Amino acid sequence: MTDPVTGQWITVPTADGVIAAYRAVPAGAGPWPVVVVLQEIFGVNVHIREVTERIAAEGYVAIAPALYHRLAPGFEAGYTAEDIQVGRQYKDQTQAAQLLGDIQAVIAIAQDHPQAKAGGVGCIGFCFGGHGAYLAATLPEVAATASFYGAGIVNWCPGGGAPTVDRTGQIGGEIWCFFGTEDASIPPDHIATIESALERHAIAHRILTYDGADHGFFCDRRGSYHPAAAAAAWEQVKTLFARLAVDP
């Protein structure tokens, strides 16, 4: 593990304005592969910033874009029922094309960092960000994706249109999907549909499920936090992203 890291907010120009992003960079010259971290519905809050720093400490330039910047610049929330309601309202107003454009913009700015490694990048997302990570896996820059409990992949796409699972054939890298068996928002048939689509399109993938784990099991600030599942999933994430350090 590389320690310490430097974390700071930066601004990133996009096609239709400036987006804020939290970037964490490890000590040392690198070069370090880039990993994009995609928020839950609660914004780039303390938890997402901590995850970003945790990834950076493993030897990556990690960057978390504020995906609600058009709707609510600076938004970050906790996990109360009211916070969930507000976060879902913003989620429902997002557009897939805008999300993908924002992710490409932060990849470009992250790879411009003098300690960043050229080549394929990683992406990890949780909840709404898990859905966003599945979308991001279709970008040519993304070589490895960790999608944590992304609800709605089989029956929704941000902004409308065909569900995100219909884009599975566009995935060019490897994707690992993480689910809890107690997550009512992602029933077993949804997981089966995702796995079937990945198999049908011959996408390199893994489906990882954790017994007794609910939605949000990775977040140690939520009541649904499941320490054993979170620890096991983290080891898998490290294995997935380790290939970014050696792949061209």
TORMIDREN-570975 format. One record per atom (N, C-alpha, C, O, CB): x, y, z. Coordinates in steps of 0.2 Angstrom, whole numbers, padded with zeros to 4 digits, always signed. Each point is the difference from the previous one (the first is absolute). Glycine has a CB too. Layout:
<sites>
XYZ...
</sites>
This chain:
<sites>
+0004-0006+0000-0004+0006+0000+0004+0006+0000+0006+0000+0003-0015-0006+0003+0007+0011-0010+0004+0007+0000-0003+0004+0005-0007+0001+0000+0010-0002-0012+0001+0005+0016-0003+0004+0005+0005+0006+0001+0006-0002+0001-0013-0008+0004+0006+0016-0004-0007+0003+0000-0003+0002-0007+0003-0002-0005-0001+0006+0017-0008-0002-0012-0003+0003-0006-0002+0007+0001+0000+0003+0006-0004-0014-0009+0004+0015-0002-0002+0007+0000-0007+0000-0004-0001-0001-0005+0013+0006+0005-0017-0002+0004-0007+0000-0003-0002+0008+0000+0001+0004+0004-0004-0015+0000+0000+0013-0010-0002+0007-0001-0006+0000-0005+0000-0004-0004+0012+0008+0007-0016+0001-0002-0005+0002-0005+0003+0003-0006+0005+0005+0001-0014-0004+0008+0007-0003-0015+0003+0004-0006-0006+0001-0004-0006-0002+0001+0017-0004-0001-0010+0010-0005-0006+0002-0005+0002-0003-0007+0006+0000-0002-0009+0010+0008-0002-0013-0009+0001-0003-0007-0004+0003-0005-0006+0000+0001+0009-0011+0005+0000+0013-0011-0005+0003-0006-0003-0006-0004+0003-0005-0001+0005+0015+0000-0014-0009+0000-0004-0005-0004-0003+0004-0006+0001+0006-0001-0004-0013+0011-0001+0003-0014-0003+0003-0006-0005+0005+0001-0001+0005-0004+0003-0015-0001-0005+0010+0011-0005+0005+0002+0001+0003+0007-0005+0001+0004-0003-0007-0012+0014+0007+0010+0001+0004+0006+0006-0004+0004+0003-0004-0002-0015+0007+0002+0013+0000+0006+0005-0003+0004-0003-0005+0006-0005+0002+0003+0012+0009-0005-0003-0016+0003-0003-0005+0005+0006+0000+0005+0006+0000-0001-0012-0007-0007+0003+0006+0015+0005-0001+0005+0002-0007+0001-0005-0004-0001+0000+0014+0007+0011-0012-0004+0002-0007+0001+0005+0000+0006+0004+0005+0001-0006-0008-0013+0001-0002+0016+0005-0001+0005+0005-0005-0002-0001-0006-0002-0008+0008+0011+0015+0000-0009+0006-0004-0003+0005-0001+0006+0002+0004+0004-0003+0001-0016+0003-0012+0012+0005-0002+0005+0006-0003-0004-0001-0004-0004-0008+0002+0013+0015+0004-0007+0006-0003-0003+0005-0003+0005+0001+0003+0005-0003+0006-0014+0004-0014+0008+0005-0003+0004+0007+0003+0000+0002+0004-0005-0008-0015+0004+0010+0011+0006+0007+0002+0001+0004-0004-0005-0002-0006-0002+0000+0010+0014+0007-0001-0014+0005-0003-0005-0001+0002-0007-0005+0003-0002+0005-0013+0010+0005+0008-0012+0000+0002-0007-0005-0003-0005-0002+0003-0005+0014+0000+0007-0014-0009+0000-0005-0004-0004+0004-0003-0006+0006-0002+0001-0015+0009+0002+0006-0008-0009-0006+0002-0001-0006-0004+0002+0001-0006+0001+0004+0011-0011-0010-0002+0012-0006-0004+0003-0006+0000-0005-0002+0005-0003+0006-0001+0015-0007-0010-0012-0006+0000-0004-0006+0004+0002+0000+0002+0006+0004-0014-0009-0008+0014-0001-0006+0004+0002-0006-0004+0002-0001-0005-0004+0005+0014-0004-0007-0008+0013-0007-0003+0002-0005+0006+0001+0001+0004+0004+0005-0015+0001-0012+0010-0008-0005+0005+0001-0005-0003+0005-0002-0006+0000+0003+0010-0012-0003+0000+0017-0004-0002+0005-0007+0003+0000+0000+0006-0001+0010-0008+0009-0015-0002-0009-0007+0003-0001-0004+0000+0006-0001-0006+0003+0002+0003-0015-0004+0008+0014-0004+0001+0006-0006-0004+0000-0003-0002-0005+0008+0013+0006-0008-0012+0006-0007-0002+0001-0004+0006-0002+0002+0006-0002+0001-0014+0011-0010+0008-0007-0004+0005-0001+0001+0006+0005-0003+0006-0001-0005-0014-0003+0013+0007+0008+0001+0005+0006+0006+0005-0002+0002+0004+0004-0006-0012+0004+0006+0008-0014+0005+0004-0002+0007-0002+0002+0001-0005+0002-0009+0014-0001+0013-0005-0003+0007-0001+0002+0001+0002+0007+0003+0005+0002+0001-0004-0014-0007-0005+0017+0000+0001+0007+0006-0003+0003+0005-0002-0003-0017+0003+0003+0012-0001+0007+0006-0002+0003+0002-0007-0001+0006-0002-0001-0009+0010+0010-0002-0012-0010+0001-0007-0001+0003-0001-0007+0005-0004-0001-0014+0001+0008+0007+0006-0012+0003+0000-0007+0007+0003+0000+0004-0003-0003-0016+0003-0002+0013+0005+0008+0007+0003+0001+0004-0005+0003+0006-0001-0002-0010+0013+0002+0002-0015+0005+0004-0005+0004+0002-0006-0005+0005-0003+0000-0010+0006+0011+0000-0006-0015+0001-0005-0004+0005+0002-0006+0005-0004-0001-0017+0000+0003+0012+0010-0004+0004+0003-0005+0007+0000+0003+0005-0002-0004-0014+0009-0001+0010-0005+0011+0007+0000+0003+0002-0007+0001+0006-0001+0000-0008+0012+0006-0002-0015-0004+0002-0007+0001+0002-0004-0006+0005-0003+0000-0013+0003+0009+0005+0002-0015+0002-0003-0006+0007+0003-0002+0005-0003-0002-0017+0001-0002+0013+0009+0005+0006+0003-0001+0006-0003+0004+0005-0001-0003-0011+0011+0000+0004-0012+0009+0005-0003+0004+0003-0006-0002+0005-0003+0002-0010+0009+0007+0001-0010-0013+0002-0006-0003+0005+0001-0007+0002-0005-0003-0013+0000+0008+0012+0011-0007+0004+0002-0005-0004+0002-0007+0002-0003-0005+0006-0005+0010-0013+0012-0004-0003+0003-0006-0002+0007+0001+0000+0003+0006-0005-0014-0007+0005+0015-0005-0003+0006+0000-0008-0001+0000-0002-0002-0005+0013+0008-0001-0014-0004+0012-0007-0001+0000-0004+0006+0000+0002+0005+0003+0000-0015+0004-0007+0010-0011-0004+0007-0001-0008-0002+0001-0002-0004-0004+0012+0009-0003-0013-0001+0011-0007-0001+0001-0004+0006-0003+0000+0006+0004+0002-0013+0006-0005+0007-0016-0004+0006-0002-0007+0001+0003-0003-0005+0002+0009+0003-0013-0008+0008+0012-0006+0002+0003-0005+0000-0005-0001+0004-0004+0006+0003+0012-0009-0013-0009-0004-0002-0005-0007+0005+0000-0003+0000-0005+0008-0012+0005-0006+0015+0005-0006+0004+0001+0002+0007-0002-0004+0005+0002-0002-0013+0006+0011+0010-0011+0002+0007+0000-0004+0004-0004-0001+0006+0002+0012-0010-0001-0015+0002-0006-0005+0004-0003-0006+0002+0004-0003+0005-0001+0007-0011-0010-0006+0001+0015-0006+0001+0004+0001+0003+0007-0004+0004+0002+0000-0014-0008+0010+0008+0009+0001+0002+0007+0008+0001+0001+0002-0005+0003-0013+0000+0001+0014+0010-0006+0007+0001+0001+0002-0001+0008-0003+0003+0004+0004+0004-0015+0004-0011+0012+0002+0000+0007-0004-0005+0004+0001+0000+0006+0003+0011-0007-0009-0014-0002-0004-0005+0004+0003-0005+0003+0004-0004-0003-0013+0007-0004+0008-0004+0014+0002-0007+0003-0005-0001+0006-0002+0005+0003+0015-0003-0007-0014-0008+0005-0005-0001+0006+0002-0006+0004+0004-0004-0002-0013+0009-0006+0005-0006+0013+0001-0006+0004-0005-0005-0002-0002-0001-0006+0005+0008+0016-0006-0011-0005-0004-0006-0002-0007+0000+0003-0002-0006+0001+0013+0000-0003-0013+0011+0004-0007+0000+0003-0005-0001-0006+0001+0000-0006+0003+0008+0015-0010-0009-0007-0006-0001-0005-0001+0006-0004-0001+0000-0006-0005-0007+0014+0007+0013-0005+0000+0006-0004+0005+0001-0005-0001+0002-0006-0004+0004+0016+0011-0008-0008+0006+0000-0004-0001-0005-0006+0002+0002-0006+0006+0001+0015-0011-0008-0008-0001-0005-0005-0005+0003-0005+0001-0001-0006+0001-0009+0014-0007+0013-0006-0005+0003-0004+0003+0005-0005-0002+0000-0006-0007-0002+0015+0013+0006-0006+0003+0006-0004+0005-0003-0005+0000+0002-0006-0002+0006+0016+0006-0013-0008+0005-0003-0004-0004-0004-0006+0003+0001-0006+0005-0002+0016-0013-0002-0009-0004-0003-0005-0003+0005-0005+0000-0002-0006-0002-0008+0014+0000+0015-0006-0003+0005-0004+0005+0003-0005-0001+0000-0006-0007+0003+0015+0015-0002-0007+0005+0002-0004+0002-0006-0005+0001+0001-0006+0003+0007+0015-0004-0014-0006+0002-0006-0005-0005+0000-0005+0002-0002-0006+0002-0004+0016-0011+0007-0009-0005-0001-0005+0001+0005-0006-0003+0000-0005-0005-0005+0014+0012+0011-0007+0000+0005-0005+0007-0001-0004+0001+0005-0004-0008+0003+0011+0011-0013-0006+0006+0000-0003-0001-0003-0007-0005-0003-0002+0011+0001+0013-0001+0003-0016+0000-0003-0007+0006-0004-0001+0006+0002+0002-0013+0009-0006+0006-0016+0001+0006-0005-0001+0005+0003-0004+0006+0000+0001-0014-0009-0001+0006+0013-0006+0005+0003-0004+0004+0005+0004+0007+0001-0001-0014-0002-0009+0004+0005+0014+0004+0005+0005+0005-0004+0005+0005+0003+0001-0015+0005-0003+0007-0013+0005+0004-0004+0004+0007-0002-0003+0005+0000+0002-0016-0004+0004+0010+0001-0012+0005-0003-0004+0005+0006-0002+0006-0001+0000-0013-0009-0004+0004+0015+0002+0005+0006-0002+0004+0002+0006+0006+0002+0000-0014+0002-0009+0005-0003+0015+0003+0002+0006+0006-0005+0002+0005+0002+0002-0016+0004+0002+0009-0012-0005+0005-0005+0002+0006+0000-0005+0006-0001+0003-0015-0006+0002+0008+0008-0011+0005+0001-0005+0005+0006+0002+0006+0000-0001-0013-0006-0008+0003+0011+0011+0004+0006+0001+0004-0001+0007+0006+0003+0000-0015+0004-0005+0007-0010+0010+0004-0001+0006+0006-0005-0002+0005+0000+0003-0015+0003+0005+0009-0008-0012+0005-0004-0002+0006+0004-0004+0005-0001+0002-0014-0009-0003+0007+0014-0003+0005+0004-0004+0004+0004+0005+0006+0001+0000-0014-0001-0010+0004+0004+0015+0004+0004+0005+0004-0004+0004+0006+0002+0002-0015+0006-0002+0007-0014+0002+0004-0004+0005+0006-0003-0004+0005+0000+0003-0015-0003+0003+0009+0001-0012+0006-0002-0004+0005+0005-0002+0006-0001-0002-0013-0008-0002+0005+0015+0005+0005+0006-0001+0004+0001+0006+0005+0004-0001-0013+0001-0007+0007-0008+0014+0004+0001+0006+0006-0003-0002+0001-0006-0003-0011+0006+0011+0016+0003-0005+0007-0002-0002+0001-0007+0003+0005-0004-0002-0001+0015+0002-0008-0013+0005+0002-0007+0003-0005-0005-0003+0000-0006+0002+0004+0011+0009-0008-0004-0016-0005-0004-0002+0003-0005-0006+0004+0003-0004-0013+0005+0007+0007-0014-0003+0002-0005-0005-0005+0001-0006-0006+0000+0001+0011-0008+0008-0002+0008-0015-0004-0001-0006-0003-0006-0001+0002-0005+0003+0005+0013-0008-0012-0009+0001-0003-0006-0001-0007-0001+0003-0003+0005+0002+0014-0010-0003-0013-0001+0001-0007-0001+0003-0001+0002+0007+0005-0001+0004-0006-0009-0012-0005+0012+0010-0001+0002+0006-0006-0005+0004-0003-0004-0004+0006+0016+0000-0003-0011+0010-0005-0003+0004-0006+0004+0002+0001+0006+0000+0008-0013+0004-0014+0004-0002-0006+0003+0002-0004-0004+0005+0000-0006+0000-0001+0012-0011-0001-0002+0017-0003-0004+0005-0006+0005+0002+0001+0006+0001+0009-0012+0003-0016+0003-0003-0006+0004+0002-0004-0004+0005+0000-0006+0000+0000+0012-0011-0004-0002+0015-0004-0003+0005-0007+0003-0001-0001+0006-0001+0011-0008+0009-0015-0003-0007-0007+0002+0000-0002+0003-0007+0001-0003-0005-0001+0005+0018-0002+0005-0013-0001+0003-0007+0007+0000-0004+0000+0000-0006-0009+0008+0012+0015-0007-0002+0006-0001-0003+0002-0006-0003+0004-0001-0005-0001+0010+0012-0006-0015-0004+0001-0006-0003-0004-0001-0006+0003-0003-0005-0002-0002+0016-0007+0008-0012-0003+0000-0006+0004+0004-0005+0001-0002-0006-0012+0001+0011+0014+0007-0003+0004+0004-0004+0006-0003-0002+0003+0001-0006-0007+0009+0011+0007-0015-0001+0006-0003-0002-0001-0005-0005+0004-0001-0005+0000+0002+0016-0010-0004-0011-0002-0005-0006+0000+0004-0006+0002-0002-0006-0009-0005+0014+0004+0013-0008+0000+0004-0006+0007+0002-0002+0002+0000-0006-0013+0005+0009+0015-0003+0002+0007+0002-0002+0004-0005-0003+0005+0001-0003-0006+0007+0013-0001-0015-0008+0004-0005-0003+0000+0000-0008+0004-0004-0003-0007-0003+0014-0002+0010-0013-0001+0000-0008+0005+0005-0003+0001+0001-0006-0013-0004+0007+0015+0007+0003+0005+0005-0003+0006-0003-0002+0003-0005+0004-0008+0014+0004+0008-0007-0013+0007-0003-0002+0005+0000+0004+0005-0004+0000-0008+0006-0011+0003+0004+0016+0006+0001+0004+0000-0005+0006+0005-0001+0003-0005+0013-0006-0006-0015+0005-0001-0004+0006+0002-0007-0001-0003-0004-0004-0006+0012+0007+0014-0011+0000+0002-0006-0001-0002-0005+0006-0001-0006-0001+0011+0010-0005-0012-0001+0012-0002-0005+0005-0005+0004+0004+0001+0006+0002+0010-0011-0001-0017+0002+0001-0005+0003+0003-0003-0004+0006-0001-0006+0000-0002+0011-0011+0002-0002+0017-0003-0003+0006-0006+0003+0001-0001+0006+0002+0012-0009+0003-0017+0000-0006-0007+0003+0001-0003-0003+0006-0001-0006+0000+0000+0007-0013+0000+0003+0018-0003-0002+0006-0007+0001+0000-0002+0006+0000+0013-0004+0006-0015-0007-0005-0007+0001+0001-0004+0005-0004-0003+0005+0003+0005-0010+0008-0001+0005-0017-0003+0005-0005-0007-0002-0001-0001-0004-0005+0012+0007+0000-0016+0000+0008-0007-0001-0002-0002+0003-0006+0003+0005-0003-0005-0006+0015-0003-0003-0015-0003+0003-0006+0003-0002-0007-0002+0003-0005-0002+0006+0012+0010-0012-0007+0004-0001-0006-0005-0004-0005+0001+0001-0006+0010-0002+0013-0015-0003-0005-0004-0004-0004-0007+0003-0002-0003-0003-0005+0009-0007+0010-0008+0015-0002-0006+0003-0002+0000+0008+0000-0005+0003+0000+0000-0013+0005+0011+0013-0005+0000+0007+0000+0007+0003-0003+0005-0004+0000-0013+0004+0010+0007+0006-0013+0007+0003-0002-0001+0007+0002-0006+0003-0002+0008-0011-0007+0003+0012+0012-0001+0007+0001-0002+0004-0006+0003-0001-0005+0006-0001+0014-0014+0005-0008-0003+0004-0006-0005-0003-0004-0003+0003-0004+0014+0003+0004-0012-0013+0001-0005-0003-0004+0003-0004-0005+0006-0001-0001-0014+0009+0003+0004-0012-0006+0002-0004-0006+0001-0007+0002-0002-0002+0006+0007+0012-0011-0002-0014+0001+0001-0007+0002+0004-0001+0006+0005+0004+0001-0005-0006-0013-0001-0003+0016+0004-0001+0006+0007-0001-0001+0002-0002-0005-0012-0003+0010+0014+0007+0000+0007+0000+0000+0003-0007-0002+0005+0000-0004-0005+0009+0012-0003-0014-0006+0002-0007-0002+0000-0001-0007+0004-0004-0003-0008+0000+0013+0000+0008-0014+0001-0001-0007+0006+0002-0003+0001-0001-0006-0013+0002+0006+0016+0003+0003+0007+0002-0002+0005-0004+0002+0006+0001-0002-0010+0010+0003+0003-0017+0001+0005-0005+0003+0005-0002-0006+0006+0000+0001-0014-0004+0007+0005+0004-0014+0005-0002-0005+0005+0005-0002+0005-0001-0004-0014-0005+0000+0008+0012+0007+0005+0006-0002+0006-0001+0005+0005+0004+0000-0014+0003-0004+0008-0011+0010+0006+0000+0005+0006-0003-0004+0000-0006-0002-0009+0005+0012+0015+0004-0009+0006-0002-0003+0005-0003+0005+0004-0004-0003-0006+0013-0006+0001-0007+0015+0005-0003+0005-0003-0005+0004-0005-0004-0002+0010+0015+0002-0003-0012+0006-0003-0005+0005-0004+0003+0005+0001+0006+0002+0009-0013-0004-0015+0004+0004-0005+0003+0005-0002-0005+0006-0001-0006-0002-0003+0014-0007+0005-0006+0015-0002-0004+0006-0006+0003+0003+0001+0006+0002+0011-0011-0001-0017+0001+0000-0006+0003+0003-0001-0003+0007+0000-0006+0001-0005+0008-0012+0004+0002+0016-0001-0002+0007-0007+0002+0003-0003+0005-0001+0015-0003+0002-0015-0008+0002-0007+0001+0002+0000-0004+0007+0003-0004+0002-0008+0004-0014+0000+0003+0016-0002-0003+0006-0006-0005-0001-0005+0003-0003+0010+0007+0010-0005-0015-0004-0006-0005-0001-0006+0003+0004-0006-0002-0002+0013-0008+0001-0007+0015+0005-0006+0003+0004-0002+0006-0003-0004+0004+0003+0008-0010+0007-0001+0008-0016-0002+0007-0003-0006-0001-0004+0000-0002-0005+0012+0005+0004-0017+0000+0004-0007+0000-0003-0001+0004-0006-0004-0001-0004+0000-0001+0015+0009+0007-0012+0000+0004-0006+0003-0004-0006-0001+0003-0006+0001+0007+0013+0003-0015-0006+0003-0004-0006-0002-0007+0001+0004-0004+0003+0006+0012-0004-0016-0010-0001-0002-0007+0001+0004-0005-0004+0004+0002-0005-0015+0002+0007+0011-0010+0000+0004-0005-0004+0000-0001-0007+0004-0001-0004-0005-0005+0014-0006+0008-0013-0001-0001-0007+0004+0006-0003+0002-0001-0006-0013-0005+0008+0012+0012+0001+0004+0005-0003+0007-0002-0001+0003+0001-0005-0011+0007+0010+0011-0011+0001+0007-0002-0001+0001-0006-0005+0004+0001-0004-0003+0002+0016-0006-0007-0013+0000-0005-0005+0000+0003-0007+0003-0002-0004-0009-0006+0012+0002+0013-0009-0001+0003-0006+0007+0004-0002+0002-0001-0006-0014+0003+0008+0015+0001+0003+0007+0003-0001+0005-0005-0002+0004+0001-0005-0007+0008+0013+0003-0015-0004+0005-0005-0002-0001-0003-0007+0004-0001-0003-0003-0001+0015-0008+0001-0014-0001-0003-0006+0002+0005-0006+0003-0002-0005-0013-0004+0010+0009+0012-0004+0002+0005-0005+0008+0000-0001+0002+0000-0005-0012+0007+0008+0013-0007+0003+0008+0000+0000+0002-0006-0004+0005+0000-0004-0004+0006+0015-0004-0012-0009+0002-0006-0003-0002+0000-0008+0004-0003-0004-0005-0003+0015-0004+0008-0013-0003+0000-0007+0005+0004-0004+0001-0001-0006-0013+0000+0010+0015+0007-0001+0004+0004-0004+0008-0002+0001+0004+0004-0002-0013+0005+0003+0010-0014+0003+0007-0002+0001+0004+0005+0003+0006+0001-0002-0007-0008-0008-0002+0011+0015+0004+0005+0004+0003-0004+0006-0003-0003+0003-0005+0012-0007+0015-0007+0005+0003-0002+0005-0003+0002+0007+0000+0006+0000+0011-0006-0007-0013-0004+0011-0004+0002+0006+0001-0005+0006+0002-0005-0001-0010+0012-0007+0005-0004+0013-0001-0004+0006-0006+0003+0004-0001+0006+0000+0013-0010+0001-0017-0001+0001-0005+0002+0004+0001-0002+0007+0001-0006+0001-0009+0005-0011+0009+0005+0015+0001-0001+0007-0005+0001+0004-0002+0006+0000+0014-0004-0002-0015-0006+0006-0005+0001+0005+0002-0002+0007+0004-0004+0001-0013+0002-0010+0006+0006+0013+0002-0001+0007-0006-0002+0005-0005+0005+0000+0014+0003-0002-0009-0013+0005-0006-0003+0004-0001+0005+0006+0005+0002+0003-0003-0014-0007-0008+0014+0005-0002+0004+0006+0002+0007-0001-0002+0004+0004+0004-0013+0003+0000+0011-0013+0002+0007-0001-0006+0004-0004-0003-0003-0004+0015+0000+0004-0013+0009+0002-0006+0004-0002+0003+0005-0005+0006+0001-0001-0013-0003+0011+0003+0006-0013+0002+0006-0004+0004+0005+0005-0001+0001+0005-0009-0002-0013+0016+0003+0005+0004+0005+0003+0005-0004+0005+0003+0003+0005-0012+0005-0006+0010-0014+0000+0004-0004+0005+0007+0002+0001+0003-0001+0005-0010-0008-0008+0010+0013-0002+0007+0002+0000+0001+0006+0004+0005+0001+0002-0004-0006-0013-0007+0009+0012+0001+0006+0003+0000+0000+0008-0005-0002+0003+0000+0007-0013+0010-0004+0013+0001+0000+0007-0004+0005+0004+0000+0001+0006+0011-0006-0007-0014+0010-0003-0004+0005+0003-0008-0001+0000-0004+0004+0002+0013+0004-0005-0011-0014+0000-0007-0002-0001-0002-0005+0005+0005-0004+0002-0004+0007-0014-0007-0004+0014-0002-0005+0004+0000-0007-0003+0001-0005+0004-0008+0013+0001+0008-0008-0012+0000-0006-0003+0007-0003-0001+0002-0005-0003-0012+0008-0003+0015+0001+0009+0007-0002-0001+0001-0007+0003-0002-0002+0005+0006+0014-0004+0000-0016-0005+0001-0007+0001+0008-0001+0000+0002-0001-0005-0014-0003+0000+0015+0004+0011+0007+0000+0000+0003-0006-0004+0005+0001-0003-0005+0005+0014-0002-0012-0010+0003-0006-0003-0001+0001-0008+0005-0001-0003-0007-0006+0013-0004+0009-0012-0001+0000-0007+0004+0006-0003+0003-0001-0006-0014-0004+0007+0012+0010+0002+0004+0006-0002+0007-0002-0001+0003+0002-0004-0011+0006+0010+0011-0011-0001+0007-0002+0000+0001-0005-0005+0005+0001-0004-0004+0001+0016-0005-0007-0013+0001-0005-0006-0001+0004-0006+0004-0002-0005-0008-0007+0012+0000+0013-0008-0001+0004-0007+0006+0004-0001+0002+0001-0006-0015-0001+0007+0016+0003+0004+0005+0005-0001+0006-0004-0003+0004+0002-0004-0008+0005+0014+0005-0013-0007+0006-0004-0003-0001-0002-0007+0005+0000-0004-0004-0005+0015-0007+0004-0013-0002-0001-0007+0002+0006-0004+0002-0001-0006-0011-0007+0009+0007+0014-0001+0001+0006-0003+0008+0001-0001+0002+0002-0006-0013+0003+0011+0014-0006+0000+0008+0000-0001+0002-0005-0005+0005+0002-0004-0004+0002+0016-0003-0010-0012+0002-0004-0006-0002+0002-0007+0004+0000-0004-0005-0009+0013-0005+0012-0009-0002+0002-0007+0004+0006-0002+0002+0000-0006-0013-0004+0008+0012+0009+0002+0004+0006-0002+0007-0001-0001+0004+0004-0003-0013+0002+0008+0012-0012-0002+0007-0001+0000+0003-0001-0007+0006+0002-0001-0007-0007+0012-0004+0003-0015+0003-0001-0007+0001+0006-0004+0003+0000-0005-0010-0011+0005+0004+0017+0003+0001+0006-0004+0007+0003+0001+0002+0003-0005-0014+0000+0007+0016-0006+0003+0007+0002+0001+0004-0003-0005+0006+0002-0001-0008+0000+0013+0000-0008-0015+0004-0003-0005-0002+0000-0007+0004-0001-0004-0001-0006+0014-0010+0008-0011-0002+0000-0007+0002+0006-0003+0000+0005+0003-0010-0012+0000+0011+0007-0010+0001+0006-0003-0006+0005-0001+0001+0005-0003+0008-0012-0003
</sites>
